[in-house]
């Protein structure tokens, strides 16, 4: 009976953490990659060129909300990246894959208040 209970618990735990396979689509010289969370929502989306990260990449949480966005050049983080945590946005500047600066943006505020 104890073995049966252990097997049942293991089976349920594997079902809970089911993996969704990524998709890869050829677009010109690049390959568009889409990775998914276990619930089917997109986790990351971007491009590869010569097997290295290239161009804009976007990351999302399990609810589908964007949590990060930035660019890669030849597999290296470059330029301005944006990170969202709730209503707070951070701007992180990368130089040759290293953080050059971090700026905290104000929280979102309404455009019109009645």
C-alpha positions, 0 to 999 in steps of 0.5 A: 500500500505504501508503494502504491501511495508513493507511485501515485504521488510521483505520477501526480507531481510529474503531471503538474510539471509537464514540459511544453516543447519549444518551437523553432521557425526559420525566418530568412537567415534567423531562427525564431524560437519560442519557449513555453511555461508548463501552463502553455503561456509563452516564457521567452521569444526571440531569434538565433543567428548562427546558433547565437542569440540575436536581435530582440528577445522578450520574456513573459511570466506564467500569466503572459505579462511581459517581464523583460525585453532587450537585444542580443548581438552575436549572443551578447546582451547589448544596449537598453533592456527593460524589466517590469516588476508589477508597475515598476519598470527598470532600465538596464544598459548593457555594454558587452554583456556587462551592466553599465547602468541601472535606472529605476523608472517611476511607477505607472501613473494614470494619464487622466484622473477624474 
